[in-house]
Amino acid sequence: MSAATAAAALRPTEPFPIPSGLSLAPRLKLLLSFFRADLSVSPVDEWQLKSALLAFLRNPPLSLSLLQDSDLSVSRLPDLQKRRREDPVASGVLHVRDLSSLRPSNRKGGDHAEEMTREQEEEKYSQWRSSLAEQLSDIELNLKGVMYRMTVETPLSDDFRAVKKSWEDFYASELFSSRNPVRKIAKRPDTIIVRGVPSRWFAETRISSKASMLVTHTIFSALGKIRTLNISDDDELGARKDDASKGLISGLNCKVWVQFESYDDFHNAMKALCGRSLEKEGSRLKVDYEVTWDSKGFFRNAQYEPAQSKLEERDASVHGRKKHHASRIESDHRKRFRD
């Protein structure tokens, strides 16, 4: 089975192994926001808030008994005294990694499992996700007399249907925005952007900790036929001022642009990447990368020049010369890979 065929046939609850000991593990991710439901001004106790929510999730009616403590994170938001009463006081992230109940089951106890098409399983998963989010929305937690109300949101990049609608709406509006729509050619995306993945997982073992073009190409080739790709340090994550990215060191994460040969390969790759975490054999780390599609035409920009890393800037200053970078057109033959 080819890479494109395997990605196209992937079910929403199935893991997808890719080269270098990596795999895309399915999970549900929900973003939580906590608000005060009374007039109390007592400090937010993150541990109590997490413990109460875990107890609620593990017991009926939800009965998520296999939920691990590490699958739920709760953090108090800064500057609570400066927030308005209607603003959230804490945020959290919930991961549901046990999706076994959604897989086709063997009800009769025979050798054959219940038959379910991929489309039926996708619909079942979508309904379950919506149902769980609905049950969790606007619940109230009573912590020693202090009431909190919780709201739930699904990240856009985890909902493939919403992501697909975003690029269809984008190109539809672009098509009909011209005065001569007949002459306009309908476009479709071909490039995905993955950011927030550990550089060392895409590096050549025992050679470097920086992401390798060859290793990265090999990994993403499992999702479809690649036309070209680009890698850069994801320093923007470290520049964010929220608590989630505080303390990140520049160069530990990378950002990858992958342009596929066909729209079908792009489509199937996006579908495989949405709603999954990146895991590596032998590591307990589960990486929640960000995935989106390129609406700015990164590879179509002839003026594209790879960003100069801080290491290159330092080398240039040491040797007293400016380091030049080839343009996208000049270096195209080095960025393309042949079968």
Phi, psi and omega per residue, in radians:
M1 nan 2.277 -3.131
S2 -1.258 2.894 -3.132
A3 -1.076 -0.754 -3.124
A4 -1.111 -0.708 3.135
T5 -1.158 -0.722 3.134
A6 -1.108 -0.733 3.130
A7 -1.181 -0.652 -3.135
A8 -1.181 -0.561 -3.095
A9 -1.562 0.010 -3.065
L10 -1.163 2.309 3.098
R11 -1.596 2.720 -3.024
P12 -1.143 -0.359 -3.114
T13 -1.826 0.109 -3.124
E14 -1.671 2.415 2.973
P15 -1.291 2.702 -3.114
F16 -2.198 1.837 3.136
P17 -1.271 2.417 3.087
I18 -2.280 2.888 -3.062
P19 -1.020 2.955 3.119
S20 1.192 0.458 3.103
G21 1.257 0.293 -3.124
L22 -1.712 2.810 3.057
S23 -2.662 2.642 3.061
L24 -1.732 1.903 -3.049
A25 -1.711 2.207 -3.127
P26 -1.226 2.524 3.063
R27 -2.868 2.780 3.032
L28 -1.763 2.290 3.120
K29 -2.083 2.240 3.116
L30 -2.196 2.384 3.092
L31 -1.680 2.215 -3.047
L32 -1.923 2.502 3.029
S33 -2.286 2.356 -3.091
F34 -1.982 2.309 -3.139
F35 -2.151 2.670 3.036
R36 -1.291 2.311 3.140
A37 -1.816 0.092 3.077
D38 -2.461 -2.965 -3.077
L39 -1.615 0.182 -3.103
S40 -1.161 2.543 3.078
V41 -2.112 0.333 3.140
S42 -1.196 2.664 -3.126
P43 -1.059 2.630 3.121
V44 -1.393 2.183 3.101
D45 -1.717 1.787 -3.062
E46 -1.077 -0.701 -3.092
W47 -1.145 -0.764 3.120
Q48 -1.134 -0.701 3.141
L49 -1.091 -0.776 3.127
K50 -1.166 -0.761 -3.122
S51 -1.093 -0.757 3.137
A52 -1.129 -0.696 -3.129
L53 -1.229 -0.684 3.087
L54 -1.073 -0.727 3.119
A55 -1.089 -0.708 3.116
F56 -1.136 -0.722 -3.083
L57 -1.233 -0.590 -3.053
R58 -1.437 -0.283 -3.113
N59 -1.811 2.844 3.090
P60 -0.994 2.555 0.208
P61 -1.555 -0.174 -3.081
L62 -1.371 -0.762 3.044
S63 0.957 0.824 3.055
L64 -1.530 1.199 -2.978
S65 -1.153 -0.465 -3.101
L66 -1.550 0.137 3.133
L67 -1.190 2.183 3.138
Q68 -1.545 2.730 3.106
D69 -1.023 -0.635 -3.111
S70 -1.260 -0.211 3.137
D71 -1.392 -0.128 3.108
L72 -2.220 2.226 3.066
S73 -2.162 2.414 3.125
V74 -2.313 2.303 3.137
S75 -2.402 2.390 3.116
R76 -1.290 2.418 3.131
L77 -1.407 2.540 -3.091
P78 -1.282 2.860 3.050
D79 0.963 0.867 -3.122
L80 -1.109 -0.542 -3.113
Q81 -1.165 -0.439 -3.099
K82 -1.597 -0.058 -3.084
R83 -1.512 2.602 3.045
R84 -1.313 2.772 -3.068
R85 -1.065 -0.520 -3.111
E86 -1.483 -0.057 3.117
D87 -1.456 2.640 3.105
P88 -1.163 2.633 3.115
V89 -1.885 -0.233 3.121
A90 -2.699 2.761 3.097
S91 -2.313 2.867 -3.130
G92 -2.770 2.926 3.079
V93 -2.326 2.244 3.118
L94 -1.992 2.244 3.036
H95 -1.977 2.261 3.000
V96 -1.937 1.878 -3.031
R97 -1.754 -0.321 3.119
D98 -1.549 1.775 -3.135
L99 -1.934 0.365 -3.061
S100 -1.100 -0.533 -3.120
S101 -1.199 -0.286 -3.118
L102 -1.636 -0.166 -3.133
R103 -1.401 2.697 3.097
P104 -0.941 2.294 -3.062
S105 -1.871 2.787 3.116
N106 -1.754 1.488 -3.021
R107 -1.241 -0.613 -3.043
K108 -1.517 -0.106 3.132
G109 1.364 0.195 3.122
G110 -1.537 -2.803 -3.111
D111 -1.547 -0.228 -3.047
H112 -1.896 2.225 3.115
A113 -1.353 2.804 3.105
E114 -1.020 2.233 -3.108
E115 -1.357 2.295 3.128
M116 -2.607 2.213 -3.138
T117 -1.239 2.876 3.119
R118 -1.085 -0.686 3.139
E119 -1.131 -0.699 3.118
Q120 -1.142 -0.694 3.124
E121 -1.186 -0.650 3.089
E122 -1.111 -0.707 3.120
E123 -1.173 -0.693 3.109
K124 -1.105 -0.733 3.129
Y125 -1.142 -0.749 -3.138
S126 -1.087 -0.740 3.124
Q127 -1.158 -0.722 3.117
W128 -1.113 -0.751 3.127
R129 -1.073 -0.782 3.135
S130 -1.139 -0.686 -3.140
S131 -1.136 -0.765 -3.140
L132 -1.123 -0.771 3.127
A133 -1.100 -0.645 3.126
E134 -1.181 -0.689 3.131
Q135 -1.180 -0.521 -3.109
L136 -1.521 -0.368 -3.082
S137 -1.167 2.331 3.042
D138 1.086 0.429 3.006
I139 -1.303 2.741 3.134
E140 -2.050 2.369 3.125
L141 -1.972 2.278 3.134
N142 -1.827 1.920 -3.132
L143 -1.955 1.636 3.121
K144 0.922 0.806 3.081
G145 1.578 -0.139 3.110
V146 -1.744 2.188 -3.051
M147 -1.740 2.359 3.066
Y148 -2.199 2.472 3.054
R149 -1.930 2.410 -3.068
M150 -2.060 2.386 3.008
T151 -2.026 2.727 -3.028
V152 -2.248 2.461 3.121
E153 -2.473 2.438 3.067
T154 -1.634 2.227 3.114
P155 -1.016 2.446 -3.119
L156 -1.009 -0.717 -3.069
S157 -1.224 -0.165 3.097
D158 -1.608 -0.179 -3.103
D159 -1.904 1.727 -3.048
F160 -1.083 -0.664 -3.129
R161 -1.079 -0.704 3.122
A162 -1.204 -0.679 3.114
V163 -1.125 -0.762 3.127
K164 -1.094 -0.723 3.121
K165 -1.113 -0.575 -3.124
S166 -1.136 -0.721 3.140
W167 -1.366 -0.517 3.075
E168 -1.161 -0.732 3.107
D169 -1.159 -0.671 -3.120
F170 -1.086 -0.857 -3.087
Y171 -1.320 -0.470 3.068
A172 -1.183 -0.762 3.117
S173 -1.167 -0.616 3.107
E174 -1.182 -0.616 -3.113
L175 -1.175 -0.727 -3.039
F176 -1.682 0.103 3.109
S177 -1.429 -0.270 -3.131
S178 -1.398 2.665 3.077
R179 -1.255 -0.371 3.131
N180 -2.107 1.247 -3.068
P181 -1.090 -0.384 -3.123
V182 -1.141 -0.588 -3.100
R183 -1.454 -0.215 3.131
K184 -1.317 2.504 3.102
I185 -1.825 2.227 3.140
A186 -1.100 2.302 -3.128
K187 -1.925 2.759 3.050
R188 -2.415 2.595 -3.090
P189 -1.229 2.755 3.090
D190 -2.450 0.007 -3.032
T191 -2.190 2.295 3.048
I192 -1.856 2.693 3.087
I193 -2.144 2.119 3.101
V194 -2.037 2.214 -3.110
R195 -2.354 2.758 3.120
G196 1.480 0.368 3.100
V197 -1.734 2.538 -3.107
P198 -1.103 2.230 -3.137
S199 -1.052 -0.635 -3.068
R200 -1.169 -0.412 3.099
W201 -1.304 -0.279 3.134
F202 -1.959 0.267 -3.110
A203 -1.762 2.881 3.060
E204 -1.389 2.161 -3.043
T205 -1.002 2.337 3.080
R206 1.093 0.236 3.103
I207 -2.021 -0.805 -3.097
S208 -2.720 2.773 3.061
S209 -1.732 -0.047 3.121
K210 -1.588 2.560 -3.096
A211 -1.035 2.370 -3.136
S212 -1.735 2.410 3.106
M213 -1.080 -0.729 -3.111
L214 -1.168 -0.800 -3.139
V215 -1.130 -0.742 -3.131
T216 -1.115 -0.714 3.092
H217 -1.093 -0.735 3.136
T218 -1.082 -0.712 -3.115
I219 -1.149 -0.883 -3.065
F220 -1.345 -0.250 3.054
S221 -1.139 -0.336 3.090
A222 -1.181 -0.243 -3.109
L223 -1.785 -0.203 -3.129
G224 2.752 3.063 -3.103
K225 -1.392 2.163 -3.032
I226 -1.651 2.411 3.033
R227 -1.565 -0.880 3.097
T228 -2.826 2.853 3.106
L229 -2.606 2.907 3.112
N230 -2.517 2.565 3.137
I231 -2.249 2.456 3.021
S232 -2.568 2.802 3.033
D233 -1.123 2.463 -3.134
D234 -1.667 1.118 -3.075
D235 -1.255 -0.299 -3.135
E236 -1.119 -0.536 3.102
L237 -1.087 -0.729 -3.140
G238 -1.224 -0.382 -3.127
A239 -1.421 -0.234 3.114
R240 -1.180 2.664 -3.063
K241 -1.841 0.144 3.117
D242 -1.439 2.920 -3.071
D243 -1.171 -0.504 -3.056
A244 -1.126 -0.537 -3.078
S245 -1.858 0.076 -3.100
K246 -1.134 2.308 3.070
G247 1.558 -0.014 3.108
L248 -1.193 2.432 -3.106
I249 -1.719 2.365 -3.137
S250 -1.027 2.392 3.082
G251 1.643 -0.196 -3.135
L252 -1.339 -0.497 3.136
N253 -2.011 2.725 3.122
C254 -2.272 2.828 3.135
K255 -2.119 2.286 -3.003
V256 -2.174 2.247 2.963
W257 -1.791 2.228 3.134
V258 -2.207 2.051 3.094
Q259 -1.791 2.202 -3.093
F260 -1.699 2.740 -3.120
E261 -1.151 -0.615 -3.058
S262 -2.303 2.772 3.094
Y263 -1.123 -0.658 -3.130
D264 -1.066 -0.747 3.109
D265 -1.144 -0.709 3.069
F266 -1.045 -0.829 -3.114
H267 -1.025 -0.846 -3.107
N268 -1.200 -0.597 3.098
A269 -1.154 -0.769 3.099
M270 -1.073 -0.708 -3.126
K271 -1.149 -0.650 3.134
A272 -1.250 -0.574 -3.078
L273 -1.429 -0.499 -3.128
C274 -1.206 2.392 3.052
G275 1.276 0.462 -3.140
R276 -2.393 2.758 3.031
S277 -1.929 2.689 3.111
L278 -1.646 2.220 -3.140
E279 -2.220 2.687 -3.140
K280 -2.224 2.413 3.141
E281 -1.038 2.269 3.141
G282 1.542 -0.020 3.141
S283 -2.128 2.485 3.092
R284 -1.528 -0.114 -3.097
L285 -1.247 2.316 3.056
K286 -2.070 2.002 -2.982
V287 -1.729 2.125 3.025
D288 -1.613 1.596 3.106
Y289 -1.340 2.912 3.008
E290 -1.860 2.298 3.136
V291 -2.227 2.372 3.085
T292 -2.623 3.098 3.124
W293 -1.888 2.681 -3.050
D294 -1.507 1.940 3.121
S295 -1.710 -0.086 -3.055
K296 -1.783 -0.007 3.107
G297 1.174 0.924 -3.079
F298 -0.942 -0.840 -3.083
F299 -1.442 -0.222 3.109
R300 -1.514 -0.125 -3.141
N301 -1.454 1.897 -3.076
A302 -1.163 -0.333 -3.108
Q303 -1.558 0.121 -3.086
Y304 -1.082 2.293 3.030
E305 -2.303 2.307 3.123
P306 -1.018 2.474 3.135
A307 -1.155 2.418 -3.141
Q308 -1.415 2.176 -3.126
S309 -1.309 2.831 -3.140
K310 -1.130 -0.558 3.111
L311 -1.123 -0.730 3.134
E312 -1.167 -0.648 3.113
E313 -1.102 -0.703 3.140
R314 -1.160 -0.749 3.112
D315 -1.069 -0.696 -3.118
A316 -1.146 -0.696 -3.136
S317 -1.213 -0.608 3.137
V318 -1.138 -0.743 -3.093
H319 -1.539 -0.020 3.058
G320 1.184 0.545 3.117
R321 -2.490 2.720 3.129
K322 -1.490 2.371 -3.123
K323 -1.600 2.195 -3.099
H324 -1.708 2.601 3.139
H325 -2.149 2.377 3.125
A326 -1.246 2.584 3.121
S327 -1.310 2.996 3.130
R328 -1.019 -0.720 -3.096
I329 -1.227 -0.765 -3.077
E330 -1.160 -0.550 -3.077
S331 -1.808 0.261 -3.054
D332 -1.062 -0.656 -3.096
H333 -1.188 -0.402 3.106
R334 -1.484 -0.372 -3.107
K335 -1.579 -0.342 -3.133
R336 -1.499 2.620 3.139
F337 -2.147 2.414 3.123
R338 -1.831 2.676 3.127
D339 -1.154 nan nan
